[in-house]
Amino acid sequence: MPADTSGTPVSAVPDASEGDINLSQRRQAWQGAHLDEATRTLLAEDARWFFHQSMSTPCLNALQAAEGSWLTDLAGRRILDFHGNSLHQVGYGHPQVMQAMQEALATLPFSPRRYTHPAAIELAQRLCQAAPMPEAKLLFAPGGTAAIGMALKLARLVTGRHKTVSMWDAFHGASLDAISIGGEAVFRRGIGPLLPGTEHCPPCDPRGCVFGCAGQCALRCADYVEYVLRKEGDVAAVVVETVRCTDVQIPPQEYYQRLRRACDRHGALLILDEIPIALGRTGQLFAVEHYGIEPDMVVLGKGLGGGSMPLAALIARARFDVGPHISLGHYTHEKNPVACAAGLAVLDVIREEGLLERSRRLGAQALERLRRGCSVLPAVGEVRGLGLLLGIELVDTVGRSAADLAEEVLYRCLSAGLSFKIGQGHVLVLAPPLNVAEADLDWALDLLLKELGEAALP
Ligand SMILES: Cc1ncc(COP(=O)(O)O)c(C=O)c1O
């Protein structure tokens, strides 16, 4: 068994945090019952060639198609996808996105360094003009983690400081710089020294508050961030997921007012990670719009590439344009024309299909319905949501852990054709495409409530 730097054996079973565990017995049992020979063979080949890692290979199943809100597995089974790695705000293969990508592929499949092109400039302009700060500029990157790395470098450059304050339990990507500010053991443990100066604070998690808020948020967590900023005195940036996607943590309004004031008082920048939740997931283009503050930087990604292309963006105050002498990103696919075309089509689809309003409306209805359906279940601690990001937090009951129940509900739903994410091991997280058919959403909520009700029976 491997050991971490302190010599402690590292468990072979990973922590439940970002997603569901891919080594569990229940997963194996599900595969035994549901996979045909051809799929098993393919999964064995996948496991043969890919390094095994938590939440990835070995995989659950193999796919042949994805369209709209639906996946089709190799055996032809259809799966309504409320997981989607949080990148399918406009669904898979949206015709407008596909057409835009195909046109770009046919004319300008790549734009080498030294050159720019109209789609990159238009996408940059539209994002900066929509950004939650008055004057913005941006950089693109081929993924969220890379964009977070650029944000950290820019914060150092702008402030002349290197320290950060970020949150335990947070996820900002899997690279060494991102896991240094991230707060999940499954990414950090046993990896060795991380970036220096990366302080961590408890996140705003009213139900599980380490300061004992017990659901009555007293915002001591925000005050503690300020305490650390004051004690350190030279922190470059506070980095936060505006709304934590993994287990649907929605801080109260005042939390961000306090963080903003604390950052201003102590000369730290406020960097918001909205990689999975921008572009309408919470009912606004940027989740920070719910909070009425201006961040110094905001990072988005995932759905920006239309559910197909890897594309992320660091958007920051225009006055931070202070690094012409160094490279902040320098990524080969920085201004990939196919990705930029997809990004422009995503913005068009969100506007033309009214997806922000739809996310708010369908999300509020779904939240109400889930709250009603779960109100009689002692195993449900809380149902929360913002837009079409919904979380059902399960709690331990006599003789049954919340994590065990969460897993059972997941595999029951997968058997019936509904996929979603489990966050922190015990939160059922639903993130449907914002243009999901209402009938599909209804079917999914009915199914989930039925399976949860049956699984939670004593
Ligand atoms: C909040 C958050 N930050 C950063 C990332 C990393 O993004 P990427 O996987 O595109 O590098 C993710 C991905 O899940 C995320 O959810």
The ligand as an SDF file (V2000), in Angstrom:
LIG
                    3D

 16 16  0  0  0  0  0  0  0  0999 V2000
  -15.4210   23.9430   -9.4820 C   0  0  0  0  0  0  0  0  0  0  0  0
  -14.4700   23.3620  -10.4950 C   0  0  0  0  0  0  0  0  0  0  0  0
  -13.3010   23.9720  -10.7040 N   0  0  0  0  0  0  0  0  0  0  0  0
  -12.4110   23.4810  -11.6020 C   0  0  0  0  0  0  0  0  0  0  0  0
  -12.6630   22.3420  -12.3340 C   0  0  0  0  0  0  0  0  0  0  0  0
  -11.6450   21.8080  -13.2950 C   0  0  0  0  0  0  0  0  0  0  0  0
  -12.0800   21.9570  -14.6050 O   0  0  0  0  0  0  0  0  0  0  0  0
  -11.4530   21.0520  -15.7720 P   0  0  0  0  0  0  0  0  0  0  0  0
  -11.8250   19.6330  -15.4380 O   0  0  0  0  0  0  0  0  0  0  0  0
  -12.0760   21.5700  -17.0200 O   0  0  0  0  0  0  0  0  0  0  0  0
   -9.9840   21.2520  -15.7590 O   0  0  0  0  0  0  0  0  0  0  0  0
  -13.8730   21.6690  -12.1270 C   0  0  0  0  0  0  0  0  0  0  0  0
  -14.1660   20.4250  -12.8510 C   0  0  0  0  0  0  0  0  0  0  0  0
  -14.9720   19.6170  -12.4590 O   0  0  0  0  0  0  0  0  0  0  0  0
  -14.8040   22.1930  -11.1890 C   0  0  0  0  0  0  0  0  0  0  0  0
  -15.9700   21.5830  -10.9660 O   0  0  0  0  0  0  0  0  0  0  0  0
  1  2  1  0
  2  3  1  0
  2 15  2  0
  3  4  2  0
  4  5  1  0
  5  6  1  0
  5 12  2  0
  6  7  1  0
  7  8  1  0
  8  9  2  0
  8 10  1  0
  8 11  1  0
 12 13  1  0
 12 15  1  0
 13 14  2  0
 15 16  1  0
M  END
$$$$
